Amino acid sequence: MYKKILQNPLILRLSLVQLFAYFGAWFSNVAIYTMILQFGVDSITNAIVVSMYALPALLAPLSGAIVDKFEFKRFMIMMLIVELLMTLFYLSIGDISQVPLLMFFIFVRMTAASLFFQAEMSLLPQIVEKDTLKYANELHSIIWSVTFALGMALGGISVDKLGIESTIMIDGGLFLLAIMIFSTIKFEMKKETTQSISTLIKEGFFYLKGHKALLHLIMIHAAVALTSFDALINLLTDVEYKHIIAIPLAIGWLNAMRAVGLMFGPLLIGKIVNHLNLHYIFVLQGIMILIWALIEHSFYLSLGMMFFIGFFTTTLWSYTYTLIQTHTEAAYLGRVVAYNDMIFMMVSIMITMFIGVAFKLGVSLAFITATIGIGFIVAGGYYLWFKRGFGEFLESKSY
């Protein structure tokens, strides 16, 4: 099915853009995480820096209207250029006093990345058949996972061997390739609308208000953001693992192993997951994280567990995202996708800040990890309740 989807030249080129852009992004992520640990920032500052990656999604009412207003191609290439510029600006950060400036660069870059992603996820339902949309989303997730695995692992090696600045420059070079490929794509799925941004924002708000089932789906999808525990991995590295392995290698390899699980998960279980058994996948995800909480003090056991933690995540993300897309009218896709990302990132930020604050207050990392695992089990119960109350809704367009 993935091969069939890639026969669409538009999907193929978009996939290549994702491949280069995402691959480079993980290089600079390792560089930044290593940089702030070398600066000696405290756990709160570490959590705030990580939160900058999610914060732009809170602009959803505005960003969703912008995505629905402008023609796709011109808008998306502008966002890629902004990402490239902000990546190069990372090179200007030299000491701990410039961490606020680093946060600003991350915020602007991720705002552009968020807008690009929202435009892409609004575009996909219009260029693929509905019965293949789930697989298109899975393909997007698999590319993300593959680049995450290789990017974090090789990024760790790059930072360790070449240094932070060279690693960021590699990211910039890969982004330049992504821009060159995207510029060759020919498509225009919609014209720019004459409606004002404020009108589009109001219409999007009332559309969601009138579709309660969509709101529940958005909350269910947001539960996947409980896996946003980069700050937890950073803290484990600083507390438990730095005496065993170099910091950039530990961060890179742990995230790479998780990404391997993210990659293989949909290939092995994607076809058997449906709206009837989705709650079991949430529960299994929670159980994997609870097991990790028991063994995370050991780097090598933790490294092996990362595969199982990532195994269910991609399927949860892609299936719940597909449910939202297929139950949303095309004219409102940009705004609904943006609101969905806003709620998702709000959960991501809350989890990140919870990790930083709880650790600062003396809560053990194992307890913090277990709390995240329990959150997935609760999410499974929430979906079960939703399925019983909105079964007819799910049956109407289920995959």
C-alpha positions in Angstrom: 0.0 0.0 0.0 2.8 2.4 0.8 4.4 1.7 -2.6 1.1 2.5 -4.3 0.9 5.8 -2.4 4.4 6.8 -3.4 3.5 6.3 -7.1 1.7 9.6 -6.8 4.5 12.0 -7.8 3.2 14.7 -5.4 3.3 12.3 -2.5 6.8 11.1 -3.5 8.2 14.6 -3.5 6.5 15.7 -0.3 8.0 12.5 1.3 11.5 13.5 0.1 11.0 16.9 1.5 10.0 15.4 4.9 13.0 13.0 4.7 15.6 15.8 4.4 13.9 18.3 6.6 13.2 15.9 9.5 16.6 14.2 9.2 18.4 17.5 9.6 16.1 18.6 12.4 17.1 15.8 14.7 20.8 16.7 14.2 20.2 20.2 15.6 18.0 18.8 18.4 20.8 16.7 19.7 23.1 19.7 19.4 20.8 21.9 21.3 20.1 19.4 24.1 23.8 18.8 24.4 24.5 22.6 24.4 22.1 23.4 27.3 23.4 20.5 29.4 27.0 21.8 28.8 25.8 25.3 29.9 24.7 23.7 33.2 21.1 24.9 33.1 18.8 23.6 35.8 15.8 21.2 35.3 13.3 24.0 34.9 15.3 25.8 32.2 15.8 22.5 30.5 12.1 21.9 30.5 11.3 25.4 29.2 13.8 25.0 26.3 12.2 21.7 25.4 8.7 23.3 25.7 9.7 25.9 23.0 9.3 23.1 20.5 5.7 22.7 21.3 4.6 26.3 22.3 3.9 27.5 18.7 0.9 25.2 18.5 -0.9 27.4 21.0 -1.3 29.9 18.2 -3.8 27.5 16.6 -6.8 29.9 16.2 -4.5 32.2 14.1 -2.3 29.6 12.4 -5.3 27.5 11.3 -7.0 30.5 9.7 -3.7 31.4 7.9 -3.4 27.8 6.5 -7.0 27.9 5.3 -6.6 31.3 3.7 -3.4 31.0 1.6 -2.5 28.9 -1.5 -0.5 25.9 -0.4 2.7 25.9 -2.3 3.8 29.5 -1.9 2.9 29.4 1.8 4.7 26.1 2.5 8.0 27.1 0.8 8.0 30.3 2.8 7.8 28.3 6.0 10.7 26.1 4.9 12.9 29.2 4.3 12.1 30.5 7.8 13.1 27.2 9.3 16.4 27.3 7.5 17.2 30.8 8.7 16.3 30.0 12.3 18.5 26.9 12.1 21.5 29.0 11.0 20.8 31.5 13.8 21.5 28.7 16.3 25.1 29.2 15.5 25.1 32.5 17.2 24.5 31.0 20.7 27.7 30.9 22.7 26.9 30.8 26.5 24.2 30.4 29.1 23.3 34.1 29.0 22.0 33.6 25.4 19.6 30.8 26.3 16.6 33.1 26.1 17.7 34.1 22.5 18.0 30.3 21.7 14.4 29.9 23.0 13.3 32.6 20.6 15.0 31.0 17.6 13.5 27.6 18.5 10.0 29.2 18.9 10.1 31.0 15.5 11.5 27.9 13.8 8.9 25.6 15.3 6.1 28.1 14.4 7.1 27.8 10.8 7.4 24.0 11.1 4.0 23.8 12.7 2.4 25.9 9.9 4.0 23.7 7.3 2.8 20.6 9.0 -0.8 21.9 9.3 -0.8 22.8 5.7 0.5 19.4 4.7 -2.1 17.6 6.8 -4.8 19.7 5.3 -3.4 18.9 1.8 -3.2 15.1 2.2 -7.0 14.4 2.4 -7.4 16.3 -0.9 -4.7 14.4 -2.9 -5.3 10.8 -1.7 -8.3 8.6 -1.7 -10.1 8.3 1.6 -9.4 4.6 1.9 -5.7 5.3 1.6 -5.5 8.3 3.9 -4.6 6.2 7.0 -1.7 4.7 5.1 -0.6 8.2 3.9 -0.6 9.3 7.5 1.3 6.2 8.5 3.8 6.8 5.8 4.4 10.3 7.1 4.9 8.8 10.6 7.3 6.1 9.3 9.4 8.7 7.6 9.4 10.8 10.8 10.4 7.6 12.7 13.2 6.6 10.3 14.7 10.1 10.3 14.3 10.3 14.0 16.1 7.0 14.5 19.0 7.8 12.1 19.0 11.5 12.8 19.2 11.2 16.6 21.8 8.4 16.5 24.0 10.0 13.8 23.4 13.4 15.4 24.7 12.1 18.6 27.8 10.8 16.8 28.2 14.1 14.9 28.0 16.2 18.1 30.5 13.9 19.8 33.0 13.8 16.9 32.4 17.0 14.9 31.0 19.4 17.5 27.8 21.4 18.0 28.4 24.0 15.3 29.2 21.5 12.5 26.1 19.5 13.4 23.9 22.5 13.1 25.4 23.4 9.7 24.6 19.8 8.5 21.0 20.5 9.5 21.1 23.7 7.5 22.5 21.9 4.4 19.7 19.3 4.5 17.1 22.0 4.8 18.5 23.7 1.7 18.0 20.3 -0.2 14.4 20.1 1.1 13.7 23.6 -0.2 15.2 22.8 -3.6 13.0 19.7 -3.9 9.9 21.4 -2.8 10.4 24.2 -5.3 10.0 21.6 -8.1 6.5 20.5 -6.9 3.7 21.7 -9.1 0.3 21.9 -7.4 -2.4 24.5 -6.5 -5.2 22.8 -4.5 -6.9 26.1 -3.6 -6.9 29.8 -4.3 -6.4 32.4 -1.6 -9.7 33.2 0.0 -11.0 36.8 0.3 -12.3 36.2 3.8 -10.6 38.0 6.6 -8.4 36.1 9.2 -10.8 37.1 12.0 -13.8 35.7 10.1 -12.0 32.4 9.4 -11.1 32.2 13.1 -14.7 32.7 14.2 -16.0 30.2 11.7 -13.5 27.6 12.8 -14.4 28.0 16.5 -18.1 27.6 15.9 -17.5 24.7 13.6 -15.7 22.8 16.3 -18.2 23.9 18.9 -21.0 22.3 16.9 -19.2 19.0 16.5 -18.7 17.5 19.9 -17.5 14.2 18.6 -14.6 15.9 16.9 -13.7 17.6 20.2 -13.5 14.2 21.9 -11.4 12.8 19.1 -9.0 15.7 19.4 -8.7 15.0 23.2 -8.1 11.3 22.5 -5.4 12.1 19.9 -3.8 14.5 22.4 -3.2 11.6 24.8 -0.4 10.5 22.4 1.5 13.6 23.5 2.1 11.9 26.8 5.1 10.4 25.0 6.7 13.9 24.8 9.3 13.0 27.4 12.5 14.4 25.9 13.1 16.3 29.1 12.8 13.0 31.0 15.5 11.4 28.8 17.7 14.4 29.2 17.4 14.2 33.0 18.0 10.4 33.0 21.1 11.0 30.9 22.4 13.7 33.3 21.6 11.8 36.5 22.0 8.1 35.6 23.8 7.6 32.3 26.5 10.2 31.8 29.0 8.1 33.8 28.4 5.2 31.4 28.3 6.9 28.0 28.9 10.4 26.5 25.8 12.7 26.9 25.1 13.2 23.1 25.5 9.5 22.5 23.1 8.6 25.3 20.5 11.1 24.1 20.9 10.1 20.5 20.8 6.3 21.0 17.9 6.3 23.4 15.8 8.4 21.0 17.0 6.3 18.0 15.9 3.0 19.6 12.5 4.5 20.4 12.3 5.6 16.7 13.0 2.1 15.5 9.9 1.0 17.5 8.0 3.9 16.0 9.0 2.7 12.5 8.2 -1.0 12.9 5.0 -0.6 14.9 2.6 0.4 12.0 4.2 -2.2 9.7 3.3 -5.0 12.1 0.1 -3.9 13.8 -1.2 -1.1 11.6 -3.6 -3.4 9.6 -5.2 -5.0 12.7 -5.9 -1.8 14.6 -9.4 -0.4 14.3 -12.0 1.6 16.2 -13.1 -1.5 18.1 -9.8 -2.4 19.6 -8.0 1.0 19.8 -8.3 1.2 23.6 -6.2 -1.9 24.0 -3.3 -0.2 22.2 -3.5 2.8 24.6 -3.4 0.4 27.5 -0.4 -1.6 26.0 1.4 1.7 25.5 0.9 2.5 29.2 2.1 -0.9 30.3 5.3 -0.5 28.3 6.1 2.8 30.0 5.3 1.3 33.5 7.8 -1.4 32.8 10.4 1.2 31.7 9.8 3.0 35.1 11.1 -0.1 36.9 14.3 -0.5 34.9 15.2 2.9 33.7 18.1 3.2 36.1 20.0 0.9 33.8 21.1 2.5 30.6 21.2 -0.7 28.6 17.9 -2.1 29.9 16.4 1.4 29.2 17.8 1.3 25.7 16.2 -2.0 24.9 12.9 -0.8 26.4 12.8 2.2 24.2 11.8 0.0 21.2 8.7 -1.3 23.0 7.8 2.2 24.1 7.9 3.4 20.6 6.2 0.3 19.1 2.6 1.4 19.6 3.0 5.2 19.4 2.9 5.7 15.6 -0.2 3.6 15.2 -2.0 5.5 17.9 -0.9 8.8 16.4 -1.8 8.0 12.7 -5.1 6.2 13.4 -6.5 9.0 15.7 -5.3 11.7 13.3 -7.1 9.9 10.4 -10.3 9.8 12.4 -10.1 13.6 12.8 -9.3 14.2 9.1 -12.1 12.0 7.7 -14.8 13.5 9.9 -13.9 17.1 9.1 -15.2 19.1 6.1 -12.5 20.1 3.6 -13.1 23.8 4.0 -12.3 23.6 7.7 -9.4 21.2 7.7 -6.7 23.8 8.3 -8.4 25.2 11.3 -9.4 21.8 12.8 -5.9 20.5 12.3 -4.5 23.6 13.9 -6.8 23.3 17.0 -5.9 19.6 17.2 -2.2 20.5 17.2 -2.8 23.1 19.8 -4.4 20.7 22.2 -1.7 18.1 21.4 1.1 20.5 22.1 -0.6 21.8 25.3 -0.5 18.3 26.6 3.1 18.0 25.4 4.1 21.2 27.2 2.2 20.2 30.4 4.0 16.9 30.5 7.4 18.5 29.8 6.9 21.1 32.6 5.5 18.4 34.9 8.8 16.4 34.4 10.9 19.5 35.2 9.0 20.8 38.1 8.4 17.4 39.7 12.1 16.5 39.5 13.0 20.0 41.0 10.7 19.2 43.9 12.4 15.9 44.6 10.1 13.4 42.9 12.0 10.4 41.6 12.3 9.9 37.8 10.8 6.4 38.1 7.6 7.9 39.7 7.4 10.5 37.0 7.7 7.9 34.3 5.1 5.7 36.0 2.7 8.6 36.1 3.0 9.0 32.3 2.3 5.3 31.9 -0.9 5.5 34.0 -2.0 8.4 31.8 -2.1 6.1 28.8 -4.2 3.6 30.6 -6.7 6.4 31.6 -6.7 7.5 27.9 -7.7 3.9 26.9 -10.6 4.2 29.3 -11.6 7.5 27.8 -11.6 6.1 24.3 -13.7 3.1 25.5 -16.3 5.6 26.9 -16.2 7.6 23.6 -16.7 4.4 21.5 -19.8 3.4 23.5 -21.3 6.9 23.3 -20.4 7.6 19.7 -20.4 4.2 18.1 -22.6 5.2 15.2 -20.4 8.1 14.5 -17.3 5.9 14.3 -18.9 3.3 12.2 -19.9 5.8 9.6 -16.4 6.5 8.4 -14.2 4.1 10.3 -11.0 2.6 8.9 
